């Protein structure tokens, strides 16, 4: 397993719905992002976790860390509105001696230490790895309101986090990308930089909380992870 490693949890994205903040919504008694932090903090190879939040949530994040008793977890406010801004400030906060970086979205609470460990193992092959799930729906290419082609599901994947990178490669990929580019994930930047991205199975429950319906599903699944009193 690649070591040493640190984790950056991205939870600075502005809420799409003013009435629903996905990273701070409560699922099974805890904020959604708390489940992601907990999983990263429990990975044996990860010695440091940086939680990147919006500046207006920094005090809340620090209070959550203190209340949860996590060691090696630090909160910092994002330096800009874009995802890549949040990632760069997170990377800069990690100790410099950490060779590997785990990147995870704070809106994916069902991540487990075992899944992250699988990502670290996969990344050892190429220097970059991303969790994935197969595409089960039929996908069409369209122009206007007309179907022009049916895409082969065998050649497609749903790419998710956690994603794992050799730190130097991830920084190089960010530096090589156009400054106005804000990709949906870091695997996109790695691919653009010519870095092969290994894939590893994400499992069936790595959903992203985007709305109240997702929150209800996540809460039901997370409730099964809580040991009985």
ZATORZA-721870 format. One record per atom (N, C-alpha, C, O): residue number from 1; atom name; x, y, z. Coordinates in steps of 0.001 Angstrom, whole numbers. Layout:
BEGIN
  seq  atom        X        Y        Z
  NUM    CA        X        Y        Z
...
END
This chain:
BEGIN
  seq  atom        X        Y        Z
    1     N      849    -1192        0
    1    CA        0        0        0
    1     C      887     1245        0
    1     O     1836     1334      779
    2     N      570     2231     -897
    2    CA     1363     3456     -931
    2     C     1272     4218      376
    2     O      188     4355      944
    3     N     2411     4719      861
    3    CA     2439     5500     2083
    3     C     3601     6468     1980
    3     O     4497     6248     1165
    4     N     3624     7521     2763
    4    CA     2540     8012     3625
    4     C     1500     8766     2807
    4     O     1784     9209     1694
    5     N      306     8912     3351
    5    CA     -794     9538     2619
    5     C    -1508    10555     3489
    5     O    -1484    10474     4717
    6     N    -2142    11507     2833
    6    CA    -3017    12463     3487
    6     C    -4295    12579     2682
    6     O    -4334    12176     1519
    7     N    -5334    13121     3278
    7    CA    -6623    13233     2597
    7     C    -7080    14685     2548
    7     O    -6896    15446     3497
    8     N    -7678    15048     1424
    8    CA    -8333    16341     1272
    8     C    -9809    16074     1010
    8     O   -10165    15435       20
    9     N   -10660    16562     1893
    9    CA   -12107    16413     1723
    9     C   -12667    17752     1279
    9     O   -12527    18757     1977
   10     N   -13298    17760      124
   10    CA   -13801    18988     -469
   10     C   -15252    19202      -68
   10     O   -16134    18427     -438
   11     N   -15486    20269      697
   11    CA   -16832    20579     1181
   11     C   -17093    22077     1084
   11     O   -17777    22655     1928
   12     N   -16536    22700       39
   12    CA   -16632    24156      -97
   12     C   -17555    24598    -1223
   12     O   -17706    25794    -1472
   13     N   -18166    23648    -1897
   13    CA   -19024    24002    -3025
   13     C   -20259    24782    -2551
   13     O   -20922    24368    -1600
   14     N   -20567    25896    -3204
   14    CA   -21774    26646    -2816
   14     C   -23018    25790    -2987
   14     O   -23107    25002    -3929
   15     N   -23962    25938    -2097
   15    CA   -25198    25164    -2171
   15     C   -25997    25568    -3404
   15     O   -26263    26750    -3620
   16     N   -26380    24577    -4213
   16    CA   -27171    24864    -5405
   16     C   -28565    25360    -5029
   16     O   -29141    26209    -5707
   17     N   -29092    24815    -3938
   17    CA   -30399    25220    -3415
   17     C   -30170    25978    -2105
   17     O   -29656    25394    -1151
   18     N   -30536    27262    -2034
   18    CA   -30316    28030     -797
   18     C   -30940    27389      439
   18     O   -30518    27655     1565
   19     N   -31933    26555      226
   19    CA   -32606    25930     1352
   19     C   -32058    24558     1722
   19     O   -32559    23918     2646
   20     N   -31023    24099     1000
   20    CA   -30494    22755     1254
   20     C   -28991    22755     1050
   20     O   -28512    22873      -77
   21     N   -28254    22625     2131
   21    CA   -26794    22585     2084
   21     C   -26368    21132     2250
   21     O   -26374    20610     3364
   22     N   -25999    20475     1152
   22    CA   -25790    19028     1151
   22     C   -24711    18585     2118
   22     O   -24876    17561     2781
   23     N   -23606    19321     2225
   23    CA   -22505    18846     3071
   23     C   -22828    18980     4561
   23     O   -22272    18248     5380
   24     N   -23715    19901     4916
   24    CA   -24044    20117     6323
   24     C   -25403    19551     6715
   24     O   -25780    19611     7885
   25     N   -26140    19005     5757
   25    CA   -27409    18360     6088
   25     C   -27147    17157     6999
   25     O   -26118    16493     6874
   26     N   -28066    16884     7902
   26    CA   -27871    15825     8895
   26     C   -28393    14499     8357
   26     O   -29539    14401     7919
   27     N   -27532    13476     8397
   27    CA   -27897    12120     7986
   27     C   -27525    11165     9108
   27     O   -26360    11089     9498
   28     N   -28493    10443     9624
   28    CA   -28262     9482    10710
   28     C   -27553    10140    11889
   28     O   -26652     9550    12487
   29     N   -27963    11366    12222
   29    CA   -27480    12029    13419
   29     C   -26219    12846    13279
   29     O   -25767    13445    14255
   30     N   -25623    12892    12070
   30    CA   -24381    13641    11881
   30     C   -24437    14374    10549
   30     O   -25129    13928     9634
   31     N   -23719    15495    10420
   31    CA   -23641    16142     9115
   31     C   -23059    15194     8070
   31     O   -22215    14354     8382
   32     N   -23511    15334     6849
   32    CA   -23055    14456     5772
   32     C   -21527    14426     5702
   32     O   -20940    13350     5594
   33     N   -20874    15592     5760
   33    CA   -19419    15610     5624
   33     C   -18725    14909     6779
   33     O   -17593    14455     6616
   34     N   -19365    14803     7951
   34    CA   -18734    14143     9097
   34     C   -18473    12669     8821
   34     O   -17466    12123     9272
   35     N   -19368    12021     8086
   35    CA   -19170    10616     7759
   35     C   -17950    10438     6859
   35     O   -17194     9480     7014
   36     N   -17761    11364     5915
   36    CA   -16601    11287     5024
   36     C   -15304    11506     5797
   36     O   -14318    10801     5582
   37     N   -15312    12491     6701
   37    CA   -14120    12751     7511
   37     C   -13791    11543     8369
   37     O   -12632    11141     8462
   38     N   -14790    10972     8986
   38    CA   -14586     9813     9857
   38     C   -13912     8674     9107
   38     O   -12981     8054     9621
   39     N   -14376     8395     7895
   39    CA   -13796     7298     7115
   39     C   -12338     7574     6777
   39     O   -11490     6693     6914
   40     N   -12043     8795     6334
   40    CA   -10661     9137     5981
   40     C    -9754     9104     7206
   40     O    -8601     8682     7114
   41     N   -10260     9540     8339
   41    CA    -9454     9573     9551
   41     C    -9134     8177    10063
   41     O    -8189     8001    10832
   42     N    -9910     7188     9647
   42    CA    -9702     5817    10128
   42     C    -8820     4983     9208
   42     O    -8568     3813     9495
   43     N    -8344     5566     8104
   43    CA    -7467     4822     7194
   43     C    -6065     4773     7800
   43     O    -5474     5826     8039
   44     N    -5518     3592     8055
   44    CA    -4205     3505     8715
   44     C    -3099     4262     7982
   44     O    -2203     4817     8618
   45     N    -3154     4287     6639
   45    CA    -2087     4935     5870
   45     C    -2217     6450     5846
   45     O    -1291     7139     5418
   46     N    -3347     6981     6297
   46    CA    -3587     8424     6239
   46     C    -3281     9054     7594
   46     O    -3945     8760     8588
   47     N    -2274     9920     7627
   47    CA    -1870    10534     8888
   47     C    -2420    11942     9068
   47     O    -2316    12512    10154
   48     N    -3011    12512     8006
   48    CA    -3513    13881     8087
   48     C    -4715    14031     7163
   48     O    -4714    13535     6036
   49     N    -5737    14719     7654
   49    CA    -6944    14979     6869
   49     C    -7210    16479     6891
   49     O    -7244    17094     7956
   50     N    -7397    17063     5708
   50    CA    -7737    18481     5596
   50     C    -9161    18594     5077
   50     O    -9485    18073     4010
   51     N    -9998    19269     5829
   51    CA   -11387    19510     5450
   51     C   -11486    20935     4921
   51     O   -11280    21892     5668
   52     N   -11801    21080     3630
   52    CA   -11878    22399     2998
   52     C   -13347    22804     2903
   52     O   -14146    22129     2253
   53     N   -13693    23909     3556
   53    CA   -15078    24368     3614
   53     C   -15169    25814     3133
   53     O   -14156    26485     2938
   54     N   -16380    26267     2951
   54    CA   -16576    27679     2647
   54     C   -16129    28514     3853
   54     O   -16295    28079     4993
   55     N   -15572    29690     3623
   55    CA   -15102    30500     4758
   55     C   -16175    30759     5808
   55     O   -15862    30851     6995
   56     N   -17450    30879     5388
   56    CA   -18503    31144     6358
   56     C   -18844    29918     7209
   56     O   -19599    30023     8176
   57     N   -18293    28764     6853
   57    CA   -18535    27537     7613
   57     C   -17296    27081     8384
   57     O   -17301    26000     8974
   58     N   -16240    27886     8387
   58    CA   -14996    27461     9002
   58     C   -15161    27228    10506
   58     O   -14666    26230    11029
   59     N   -15839    28119    11196
   59    CA   -16051    27930    12632
   59     C   -16857    26668    12905
   59     O   -16574    25943    13859
   60     N   -17867    26401    12069
   60    CA   -18670    25189    12240
   60     C   -17804    23945    12056
   60     O   -17944    22968    12793
   61     N   -16911    23987    11070
   61    CA   -16051    22840    10802
   61     C   -15103    22589    11968
   61     O   -14896    21445    12372
   62     N   -14535    23649    12502
   62    CA   -13615    23484    13634
   62     C   -14338    22965    14871
   62     O   -13792    22160    15626
   63     N   -15560    23428    15073
   63    CA   -16349    22928    16203
   63     C   -16666    21445    16023
   63     O   -16610    20671    16978
   64     N   -17003    21052    14782
   64    CA   -17290    19643    14495
   64     C   -16076    18773    14784
   64     O   -16210    17697    15366
   65     N   -14897    19224    14384
   65    CA   -13668    18462    14617
   65     C   -13425    18292    16108
   65     O   -13114    17194    16570
   66     N   -13568    19379    16861
   66    CA   -13351    19309    18308
   66     C   -14364    18389    18969
   66     O   -14015    17594    19841
   67     N   -15620    18501    18552
   67    CA   -16683    17693    19162
   67     C   -16519    16209    18846
   67     O   -16863    15350    19657
   68     N   -15989    15919    17659
   68    CA   -15853    14522    17234
   68     C   -14597    13864    17779
   68     O   -14491    12637    17781
   69     N   -13643    14666    18242
   69    CA   -12426    14110    18815
   69     C   -11470    13532    17792
   69     O   -10642    12684    18123
   70     N   -11578    13989    16534
   70    CA   -10679    13474    15501
   70     C    -9270    14005    15703
   70     O    -9084    15182    16014
   71     N    -8292    13154    15529
   71    CA    -6896    13565    15576
   71     C    -6343    13654    14157
   71     O    -6681    12845    13292
   72     N    -5495    14639    13934
   72    CA    -4907    14803    12610
   72     C    -5844    15386    11583
   72     O    -5549    15344    10389
   73     N    -6979    15937    12018
   73    CA    -7959    16544    11099
   73     C    -7914    18056    11280
   73     O    -7976    18554    12405
   74     N    -7808    18783    10175
   74    CA    -7726    20242    10211
   74     C    -8744    20823     9224
   74     O    -8991    20247     8164
   75     N    -9322    21953     9579
   75    CA   -10276    22633     8700
   75     C    -9653    23913     8177
   75     O    -8909    24591     8886
   76     N    -9963    24237     6931
   76    CA    -9470    25464     6321
   76     C   -10518    25984     5357
   76     O   -11250    25203     4750
   77     N   -10593    27300     5214
   77    CA   -11538    27898     4289
   77     C   -10985    27887     2865
   77     O    -9786    28066     2656
   78     N   -11860    27677     1902
   78    CA   -11443    27661      502
   78     C   -10938    29032       81
   78     O   -11445    30062      527
   79     N    -9925    29029     -789
   79    CA    -9335    30285    -1256
   79     C   -10082    30880    -2439
   79     O    -9771    31996    -2856
   80     N   -11046    30175    -2987
   80    CA   -11773    30677    -4148
   80     C   -13038    29879    -4372
   80     O   -13288    28911    -3654
   81     N   -13846    30260    -5355
   81    CA   -15147    29628    -5548
   81     C   -15101    28296    -6294
   81     O   -16081    27550    -6282
   82     N   -13968    27985    -6946
   82    CA   -13929    26804    -7789
   82     C   -13441    25572    -7030
   82     O   -12787    25674    -5992
   83     N   -13780    24414    -7578
   83    CA   -13335    23152    -6978
   83     C   -11815    23082    -6939
   83     O   -11244    22676    -5926
   84     N   -11160    23466    -8012
   84    CA    -9705    23347    -8051
   84     C    -9032    24315    -7073
   84     O    -7930    24050    -6594
   85     N    -9705    25448    -6776
   85    CA    -9179    26360    -5751
   85     C    -9178    25674    -4391
   85     O    -8209    25763    -3637
   86     N   -10279    24986    -4090
   86    CA   -10387    24290    -2812
   86     C    -9348    23183    -2709
   86     O    -8754    22979    -1650
   87     N    -9131    22471    -3803
   87    CA    -8158    21388    -3783
   87     C    -6751    21914    -3557
   87     O    -5986    21324    -2794
   88     N    -6397    23023    -4212
   88    CA    -5050    23554    -4060
   88     C    -4779    24021    -2633
   88     O    -3687    23800    -2110
   89     N    -5752    24657    -2001
   89    CA    -5527    25090     -623
   89     C    -5446    23885      309
   89     O    -4722    23919     1304
   90     N    -6180    22825       -4
   90    CA    -6085    21609      783
   90     C    -4725    20948      645
   90     O    -4142    20503     1634
   91     N    -4219    20881     -582
   91    CA    -2894    20304     -806
   91     C    -1816    21095      -76
   91     O     -898    20518      507
   92     N    -1935    22420     -114
   92    CA     -931    23265      534
   92     C     -939    23102     2046
   92     O       68    23365     2704
   93     N    -2068    22669     2603
   93    CA    -2189    22519     4053
   93     C    -1653    21179     4542
   93     O    -1234    21063     5693
   94     N    -1664    20168     3678
   94    CA    -1139    18866     4075
   94     C      360    18948     4349
   94     O     1055    19730     3700
   95     N      875    18163     5291
   95    CA     2318    18123     5518
   95     C     3072    17793     4231
   95     O     2616    16968     3439
   96     N     4202    18422     4024
   96    CA     4928    18291     2772
   96     C     5509    16896     2564
   96     O     5812    16529     1429
   97     N     5673    16110     3625
   97    CA     6298    14799     3474
   97     C     5308    13712     3050
   97     O     5695    12549     2931
   98     N     4056    14061     2824
   98    CA     3062    13071     2407
   98     C     3120    12883      896
   98     O     2848    13812      136
   99     N     3468    11703      475
   99    CA     3686    11433     -950
   99     C     2385    11187    -1703
   99     O     2306    11460    -2901
  100     N     1369    10678    -1021
  100    CA      108    10310    -1659
  100     C    -1041    11127    -1097
  100     O    -1054    11469       85
  101     N    -2009    11440    -1959
  101    CA    -3149    12270    -1572
  101     C    -4445    11561    -1935
  101     O    -4632    11113    -3066
  102     N    -5324    11470     -962
  102    CA    -6685    10965    -1162
  102     C    -7592    12182    -1311
  102     O    -7607    13051     -440
  103     N    -8341    12251    -2396
  103    CA    -9273    13360    -2623
  103     C   -10691    12793    -2581
  103     O   -11011    11842    -3294
  104     N   -11539    13391    -1733
  104    CA   -12895    12880    -1600
  104     C   -13880    14030    -1475
  104     O   -13578    15064     -880
  105     N   -15068    13834    -2047
  105    CA   -16135    14825    -1971
  105     C   -16873    14691     -642
  105     O   -17259    13589     -250
  106     N   -17066    15806       45
  106    CA   -17759    15787     1325
  106     C   -19220    15423     1229
  106     O   -19862    15166     2248
  107     N   -19765    15395       12
  107    CA   -21173    15029     -181
  107     C   -21357    13535     -433
  107     O   -22459    13091     -756
  108     N   -20280    12755     -287
  108    CA   -20385    11293     -437
  108     C   -20101    10655      930
  108     O   -18953    10325     1231
  109     N   -21132    10482     1751
  109    CA   -20921    10043     3137
  109     C   -20720     8547     3317
  109     O   -20304     8115     4392
  110     N   -21002     7740     2293
  110    CA   -20965     6293     2463
  110     C   -19603     5681     2146
  110     O   -19481     4463     2022
  111     N   -18591     6515     2017
  111    CA   -17235     6010     1808
  111     C   -16779     5233     3043
  111     O   -17202     5532     4160
  112     N   -15924     4248     2841
  112    CA   -15421     3433     3942
  112     C   -13889     3427     3919
  112     O   -13285     3676     2876
  113     N   -13262     3144     5061
  113    CA   -11802     3010     5061
  113     C   -11317     1927     4098
  113     O   -10249     2055     3501
  114     N   -12106      862     3951
  114    CA   -11718     -223     3051
  114     C   -11710      242     1596
  114     O   -10836     -148      821
  115     N   -12684     1077     1226
  115    CA   -12714     1588     -145
  115     C   -11518     2502     -400
  115     O   -10907     2442    -1467
  116     N   -11187     3336      564
  116    CA   -10031     4221      409
  116     C    -8747     3409      294
  116     O    -7880     3730     -519
  117     N    -8622     2362     1099
  117    CA    -7441     1500     1025
  117     C    -7331      846     -349
  117     O    -6229      680     -872
  118     N    -8466      475     -933
  118    CA    -8452      -98    -2279
  118     C    -7966      934    -3288
  118     O    -7268      588    -4241
  119     N    -8328     2197    -3087
  119    CA    -7863     3255    -3968
  119     C    -6359     3460    -3874
  119     O    -5695     3687    -4886
  120     N    -5823     3381    -2668
  120    CA    -4382     3512    -2480
  120     C    -3640     2378    -3181
  120     O    -2592     2599    -3788
  121     N    -4180     1176    -3096
  121    CA    -3560       39    -3769
  121     C    -3605      206    -5284
  121     O    -2618      -62    -5969
  122     N    -4746      647    -5805
  122    CA    -4881      833    -7250
  122     C    -3950     1932    -7760
  122     O    -3374     1807    -8841
  123     N    -3803     2997    -6993
  123    CA    -2974     4124    -7424
  123     C    -1504     3752    -7515
  123     O     -749     4389    -8249
  124     N    -1091     2732    -6782
  124    CA      314     2317    -6818
  124     C      725     1866    -8208
  124     O     1914     1874    -8528
  125     N     -241     1470    -9049
  125    CA       90      969   -10390
  125     C      490     2083   -11340
  125     O     1414     1914   -12135
  126     N     -196     3226   -11268
  126    CA       15     4275   -12273
  126     C      301     5647   -11672
  126     O      725     6558   -12383
  127     N       73     5801   -10375
  127    CA      215     7106    -9742
  127     C    -1097     7839    -9599
  127     O    -1138     8921    -9013
  128     N    -2196     7262   -10133
  128    CA    -3512     7898   -10034
  128     C    -4583     6822   -10116
  128     O    -4461     5868   -10883
  129     N    -5635     6983    -9318
  129    CA    -6733     6016    -9333
  129     C    -8031     6705    -8963
  129     O    -8041     7681    -8213
  130     N    -9131     6183    -9499
  130    CA   -10458     6734    -9218
  130     C   -11452     5607    -9026
  130     O   -11398     4590    -9717
  131     N   -12362     5798    -8082
  131    CA   -13441     4834    -7888
  131     C   -14422     4924    -9051
  131     O   -14633     5999    -9612
  132     N   -15021     3788    -9409
  132    CA   -15957     3804   -10530
  132     C   -17073     2792   -10309
  132     O   -16932     1832    -9552
  133     N   -18175     3036   -10988
  133    CA   -19273     2079   -11051
  133     C   -19686     1931   -12507
  133     O   -19535     2870   -13289
  134     N   -20203      773   -12882
  134    CA   -20615      575   -14278
  134     C   -21851     1383   -14630
  134     O   -22637     1756   -13759
  135     N   -22009     1644   -15903
  135    CA   -23198     2325   -16417
  135     C   -24253     1267   -16713
  135     O   -24026      374   -17528
  136     N   -25396     1361   -16061
  136    CA   -26454      362   -16230
  136     C   -27584      820   -17134
  136     O   -28388        7   -17591
  137     N   -27648     2121   -17395
  137    CA   -28706     2652   -18247
  137     C   -28258     2683   -19708
  137     O   -27063     2655   -20002
  138     N   -29221     2740   -20609
  138    CA   -28917     2898   -22026
  138     C   -28698     4380   -22315
  138     O   -29543     5216   -21997
  139     N   -27561     4694   -22918
  139    CA   -27205     6079   -23199
  139     C   -27257     6350   -24695
  139     O   -26794     5543   -25501
  140     N   -27824     7491   -25055
  140    CA   -27957     7893   -26449
  140     C   -27243     9218   -26685
  140     O   -27219    10089   -25815
  141     N   -26664     9356   -27869
  141    CA   -26176    10670   -28299
  141     C   -27300    11316   -29101
  141     O   -27897    10684   -29972
  142     N   -27583    12585   -28795
  142    CA   -28700    13256   -29454
  142     C   -28261    14581   -30050
  142     O   -27285    15189   -29611
  143     N   -28995    15008   -31048
  143    CA   -28872    16350   -31615
  143     C   -30272    16938   -31632
  143     O   -31162    16460   -32336
  144     N   -30444    18002   -30829
  144    CA   -31791    18546   -30692
  144     C   -32674    17531   -30000
  144     O   -32384    17140   -28869
  145     N   -33738    17094   -30640
  145    CA   -34629    16098   -30057
  145     C   -34585    14783   -30822
  145     O   -35543    14010   -30802
  146     N   -33445    14532   -31509
  146    CA   -33312    13323   -32319
  146     C   -32112    12490   -31868
  146     O   -31024    13023   -31649
  147     N   -32318    11184   -31731
  147    CA   -31235    10276   -31373
  147     C   -30334    10066   -32577
  147     O   -30808     9773   -33675
  148     N   -29021    10219   -32366
  148    CA   -28066    10011   -33468
  148     C   -27199     8778   -33275
  148     O   -26613     8286   -34239
  149     N   -27104     8265   -32044
  149    CA   -26280     7078   -31814
  149     C   -26587     6494   -30446
  149     O   -27033     7196   -29538
  150     N   -26341     5194   -30317
  150    CA   -26426     4517   -29032
  150     C   -25006     4218   -28576
  150     O   -24225     3619   -29316
  151     N   -24673     4631   -27367
  151    CA   -23320     4462   -26860
  151     C   -23162     3110   -26176
  151     O   -24075     2642   -25495
  152     N   -22017     2493   -26357
  152    CA   -21746     1196   -25758
  152     C   -21437     1361   -24279
  152     O   -20498     2066   -23910
  153     N   -22231      708   -23429
  153    CA   -21990      798   -21987
  153     C   -20666      152   -21593
  153     O   -20086      502   -20566
  154     N   -20185     -786   -22403
  154    CA   -18926    -1462   -22089
  154     C   -17744     -502   -22119
  154     O   -16700     -789   -21531
  155     N   -17895      634   -22796
  155    CA   -16810     1598   -22922
  155     C   -17001     2808   -22015
  155     O   -16266     3788   -22138
  156     N   -17980     2758   -21103
  156    CA   -18296     3897   -20260
  156     C   -18239     3516   -18779
  156     O   -18425     2354   -18416
  157     N   -17983     4497   -17950
  157    CA   -17950     4277   -16506
  157     C   -18408     5542   -15805
  157     O   -18215     6645   -16316
  158     N   -19016     5386   -14635
  158    CA   -19327     6505   -13761
  158     C   -18168     6651   -12779
  158     O   -17947     5777   -11941
  159     N   -17434     7750   -12882
  159    CA   -16245     7952   -12057
  159     C   -16618     8793   -10844
  159     O   -17292     9816   -10964
  160     N   -16170     8345    -9674
  160    CA   -16545     8976    -8412
  160     C   -15307     9193    -7552
  160     O   -14188     8908    -7977
  161     N   -15511     9688    -6368
  161    CA   -14439     9726    -5386
  161     C   -14742     8651    -4340
  161     O   -15894     8244    -4186
  162     N   -13708     8186    -3616
  162    CA   -12373     8754    -3489
  162     C   -11485     8509    -4702
  162     O   -11562     7474    -5364
  163     N   -10621     9519    -4972
  163    CA    -9581     9405    -5980
  163     C    -8237     9576    -5275
  163     O    -8123    10347    -4322
  164     N    -7240     8868    -5739
  164    CA    -5935     8851    -5074
  164     C    -4845     9175    -6087
  164     O    -4855     8670    -7209
  165     N    -3901    10026    -5677
  165    CA    -2846    10465    -6583
  165     C    -1513    10541    -5860
  165     O    -1438    10825    -4665
  166     N     -456    10276    -6633
  166    CA      854    10667    -6145
  166     C      861    12196    -6128
  166     O      529    12833    -7128
  167     N     1232    12768    -5015
  167    CA     1090    14207    -4823
  167     C     1766    15024    -5925
  167     O     1182    15981    -6434
  168     N     2991    14653    -6293
  168    CA     3723    15410    -7311
  168     C     3001    15375    -8653
  168     O     2991    16370    -9377
  169     N     2395    14236    -8991
  169    CA     1665    14129   -10255
  169     C      412    14994   -10237
  169     O       87    15646   -11229
  170     N     -286    14999    -9115
  170    CA    -1504    15803    -9024
  170     C    -1183    17290    -9144
  170     O    -1889    18019    -9841
  171     N     -134    17744    -8478
  171    CA      268    19147    -8587
  171     C      665    19491   -10019
  171     O      316    20559   -10522
  172     N     1395    18585   -10675
  172    CA     1807    18832   -12060
  172     C      598    18915   -12982
  172     O      568    19737   -13899
  173     N     -402    18064   -12742
  173    CA    -1614    18088   -13564
  173     C    -2362    19399   -13389
  173     O    -2878    19952   -14360
  174     N    -2427    19901   -12161
  174    CA    -3083    21184   -11921
  174     C    -2308    22329   -12580
  174     O    -2907    23234   -13162
  175     N     -993    22286   -12487
  175    CA     -179    23351   -13064
  175     C     -274    23373   -14589
  175     O     -180    24435   -15205
  176     N     -461    22192   -15199
  176    CA     -504    22110   -16655
  176     C    -1856    22501   -17233
  176     O    -1957    22797   -18423
  177     N    -2895    22508   -16406
  177    CA    -4246    22800   -16905
  177     C    -4438    24292   -17120
  177     O    -3881    25098   -16375
  178     N    -5225    24680   -18135
  178    CA    -5531    26097   -18335
  178     C    -6132    26700   -17071
  178     O    -6910    26050   -16373
  179     N    -5771    27931   -16787
  179    CA    -6211    28557   -15536
  179     C    -7720    28736   -15472
  179     O    -8283    28818   -14380
  180     N    -8387    28798   -16624
  180    CA    -9837    28999   -16611
  180     C   -10617    27692   -16584
  180     O   -11848    27702   -16618
  181     N    -9912    26574   -16525
  181    CA   -10579    25273   -16506
  181     C   -10895    24876   -15070
  181     O   -10020    24921   -14206
  182     N   -12142    24488   -14812
  182    CA   -12538    23988   -13496
  182     C   -13233    22643   -13704
  182     O   -14458    22588   -13818
  183     N   -12452    21556   -13754
  183    CA   -13009    20252   -14098
  183     C   -13870    19687   -12975
  183     O   -13779    20139   -11833
  184     N   -14708    18699   -13294
  184    CA   -15580    18104   -12279
  184     C   -14841    17254   -11265
  184     O   -15338    17033   -10161
  185     N   -13649    16769   -11630
  185    CA   -12864    15974   -10693
  185     C   -11395    16031   -11092
  185     O   -11046    16538   -12158
  186     N   -10538    15500   -10214
  186    CA    -9104    15570   -10463
  186     C    -8632    14504   -11434
  186     O    -7573    14649   -12044
  187     N    -9400    13435   -11584
  187    CA    -9060    12438   -12591
  187     C    -9085    13055   -13988
  187     O    -8314    12653   -14859
  188     N    -9962    14022   -14202
  188    CA   -10021    14713   -15489
  188     C    -8720    15456   -15760
  188     O    -8192    15403   -16871
  189     N    -8202    16146   -14751
  189    CA    -6941    16858   -14920
  189     C    -5789    15884   -15149
  189     O    -4911    16142   -15973
  190     N    -5789    14776   -14428
  190    CA    -4731    13784   -14613
  190     C    -4745    13233   -16026
  190     O    -3697    13084   -16654
  191     N    -5941    12929   -16525
  191    CA    -6049    12407   -17888
  191     C    -5555    13426   -18905
  191     O    -4846    13069   -19846
  192     N    -5923    14692   -18727
  192    CA    -5474    15747   -19630
  192     C    -3953    15869   -19640
  192     O    -3353    16223   -20656
  193     N    -3338    15571   -18495
  193    CA    -1878    15675   -18373
  193     C    -1168    14408   -18840
  193     O       56    14318   -18749
  194     N    -1912    13439   -19332
  194    CA    -1314    12213   -19831
  194     C    -1000    11186   -18759
  194     O     -225    10259   -18998
  195     N    -1587    11336   -17586
  195    CA    -1350    10399   -16490
  195     C    -2415     9300   -16552
  195     O    -3605     9606   -16471
  196     N    -2024     8042   -16693
  196    CA    -3025     6965   -16704
  196     C    -3743     6889   -15359
  196     O    -3109     6894   -14303
  197     N    -5063     6821   -15410
  197    CA    -5862     6745   -14187
  197     C    -6407     5327   -14046
  197     O    -7254     4899   -14831
  198     N    -5919     4605   -13048
  198    CA    -6432     3265   -12778
  198     C    -7817     3373   -12148
  198     O    -8091     4313   -11403
  199     N    -8678     2422   -12443
  199    CA   -10018     2393   -11870
  199     C   -10135     1236   -10885
  199     O    -9526      182   -11066
  200     N   -10929     1453    -9843
  200    CA   -11207      388    -8886
  200     C   -12676      482    -8490
  200     O   -13231     1581    -8476
  201     N   -13322     -639    -8167
  201    CA   -14771     -647    -7932
  201     C   -15178      215    -6741
  201     O   -14600      119    -5659
  202     N   -16179     1057    -6963
  202    CA   -16670     1936    -5897
  202     C   -17676     1250    -4997
  202     O   -17903     1694    -3871
  203     N   -18285      172    -5475
  203    CA   -19340     -452    -4690
  203     C   -20683      195    -4977
  203     O   -20741     1222    -5652
  204     N   -21764     -389    -4474
  204    CA   -23108       63    -4846
  204     C   -23626     1269    -4082
  204     O   -24624     1859    -4499
  205     N   -22990     1664    -2975
  205    CA   -23597     2647    -2080
  205     C   -22846     3971    -1991
  205     O   -22977     4682     -994
  206     N   -22065     4316    -3009
  206    CA   -21264     5549    -2930
  206     C   -22013     6736    -3533
  206     O   -21449     7494    -4321
  207     N   -23258     6892    -3168
  207    CA   -24075     7951    -3752
  207     C   -23627     9337    -3291
  207     O   -23024     9491    -2229
  208     N   -23930    10321    -4098
  208    CA   -23657    11721    -3773
  208     C   -24949    12369    -3298
  208     O   -25980    12257    -3962
  209     N   -24904    13037    -2168
  209    CA   -26090    13729    -1650
  209     C   -26214    15076    -2341
  209     O   -25377    15960    -2160
  210     N   -27265    15222    -3132
  210    CA   -27520    16472    -3843
  210     C   -28840    17112    -3450
  210     O   -29013    18321    -3607
  211     N   -29773    16315    -2940
  211    CA   -31083    16849    -2581
  211     C   -31659    16043    -1423
  211     O   -31026    15121     -909
  212     N   -32864    16409    -1031
  212    CA   -33483    15776      136
  212     C   -33735    14288      -81
  212     O   -33662    13505      866
  213     N   -34028    13895    -1303
  213    CA   -34248    12468    -1578
  213     C   -32956    11684    -1377
  213     O   -32963    10627     -745
  214     N   -31844    12195    -1913
  214    CA   -30551    11540    -1698
  214     C   -30232    11442     -208
  214     O   -29712    10429      261
  215     N   -30550    12507      530
  215    CA   -30270    12530     1967
  215     C   -31032    11427     2687
  215     O   -30485    10772     3574
  216     N   -32278    11220     2316
  216    CA   -33080    10178     2955
  216     C   -32504     8795     2690
  216     O   -32464     7950     3585
  217     N   -32058     8565     1460
  217    CA   -31460     7269     1121
  217     C   -30155     7076     1893
  217     O   -29911     6015     2469
  218     N   -29318     8122     1896
  218    CA   -28044     8029     2614
  218     C   -28261     7786     4098
  218     O   -27552     6985     4706
  219     N   -29235     8470     4686
  219    CA   -29505     8299     6114
  219     C   -29926     6873     6431
  219     O   -29504     6302     7437
  220     N   -30754     6304     5574
  220    CA   -31196     4922     5801
  220     C   -30026     3943     5721
  220     O   -29935     3008     6517
  221     N   -29134     4164     4758
  221    CA   -27978     3264     4622
  221     C   -26977     3471     5757
  221     O   -26409     2511     6278
  222     N   -26768     4729     6132
  222    CA   -25824     5009     7218
  222     C   -26319     4460     8547
  222     O   -25518     4058     9391
  223     N   -27627     4439     8737
  223    CA   -28183     3936    10000
  223     C   -27800     2480    10231
  223     O   -27721     2026    11372
  224     N   -27564     1753     9147
  224    CA   -27169      345     9292
  224     C   -25711      226     9722
  224     O   -25282     -849    10141
  225     N   -24929     1326     9625
  225    CA   -23525     1289    10021
  225     C   -23335     1629    11500
  225     O   -22247     1442    12045
  226     N   -24389     2128    12149
  226    CA   -24268     2546    13538
  226     C   -24452     1351    14456
  226     O   -25504      713    14405
  227     N   -23473     1019    15296
  227    CA   -23626     -148    16184
  227     C   -24732       93    17206
  227     O   -24931     1227    17641
  228     N   -25448     -949    17591
  228    CA   -26529     -779    18583
  228     C   -25956     -413    19952
  228     O   -24819     -753    20276
  229     N   -26768      285    20745
  229    CA   -26363      651    22113
  229     C   -26240     -586    22998
  229     O   -25909     -470    24178
END
